[in-house]
Amino acid sequence: MSVTSVRLSQEVEAPLENLSAKLDRSKNYLINQAVKEFVARQAMEESRWTDTLQALDSVKSGKSIDGNEIENWLQSWGSKDEKAPPK
């Protein structure tokens, strides 16, 4: 495990100190959890952005399905005459 020094403003330090005492966890643990969640959230946002760009490219190249076809397919779910997904 590596060591990284972080300077915290008083407006972050004081609540962090209180939270640490309340949860009976070290400030180190709380900071690691916060950074871990932030990094995961950033990775998810990057993945969504990549998916969005791929979807836009797909639409630009004419690869799209009419909304009515999708609606008809969804409406058939759970019925005896369930339709295959549109292509």
C-alpha positions in Angstrom: 0.0 0.0 0.0 1.3 3.4 -0.9 1.2 6.6 1.2 -0.2 9.8 -0.2 -0.3 13.1 1.7 -3.5 15.1 1.4 -4.1 18.6 2.7 -7.7 19.1 3.8 -9.4 22.4 4.3 -10.9 23.0 7.8 -14.4 22.8 6.2 -13.6 19.2 5.3 -11.4 18.2 8.2 -13.8 19.0 11.0 -16.8 17.0 9.6 -14.4 14.2 8.7 -13.1 14.1 12.2 -16.7 14.0 13.5 -17.7 11.3 11.1 -14.7 9.3 12.0 -15.7 9.4 15.7 -19.3 8.7 15.0 -18.6 5.7 12.8 -15.7 4.5 14.9 -13.6 4.4 11.7 -10.3 6.1 11.0 -10.1 9.1 8.8 -7.8 7.1 6.6 -10.5 4.5 6.1 -13.1 7.1 5.3 -10.8 8.9 2.9 -10.0 5.6 1.1 -13.7 4.8 0.8 -14.5 8.2 -0.6 -11.7 8.0 -3.2 -12.6 4.5 -4.1 -16.2 5.5 -4.7 -15.2 8.5 -6.7 -12.9 6.5 -8.9 -15.6 3.9 -9.5 -18.1 6.6 -10.4 -15.7 8.3 -12.8 -15.1 4.9 -14.5 -18.9 4.4 -14.8 -19.3 7.9 -16.3 -16.5 7.2 -18.8 -18.2 3.9 -19.8 -21.5 5.6 -20.3 -19.9 8.3 -22.4 -18.3 5.7 -24.6 -21.6 3.9 -25.0 -23.3 7.2 -25.9 -20.7 7.9 -28.6 -21.1 4.4 -30.0 -24.9 4.8 -30.1 -24.6 8.2 -31.9 -22.3 6.7 -34.4 -24.8 3.8 -34.9 -27.6 6.3 -35.6 -25.4 8.4 -37.9 -24.7 5.3 -40.0 -28.4 4.5 -40.2 -28.5 1.6 -37.7 -31.6 2.4 -35.8 -35.0 0.8 -35.1 -38.3 2.6 -35.5 -39.8 3.4 -32.1 -43.2 1.9 -33.1 -41.4 -1.5 -33.6 -39.9 -1.3 -30.2 -43.2 -0.3 -28.6 -45.0 -3.2 -30.3 -42.4 -5.6 -29.1 -42.5 -4.3 -25.5 -46.3 -4.5 -25.5 -46.1 -8.2 -26.5 -44.1 -9.1 -23.5 -45.8 -11.7 -21.2 -48.5 -12.5 -23.8 -49.0 -15.8 -25.7 -48.0 -13.9 -28.9 -44.7 -12.5 -27.6 -42.8 -11.1 -30.5 -39.1 -11.4 -31.3 -37.0 -8.3 -30.7 -36.8 -6.0 -33.7 -33.6 -6.0 -35.7 
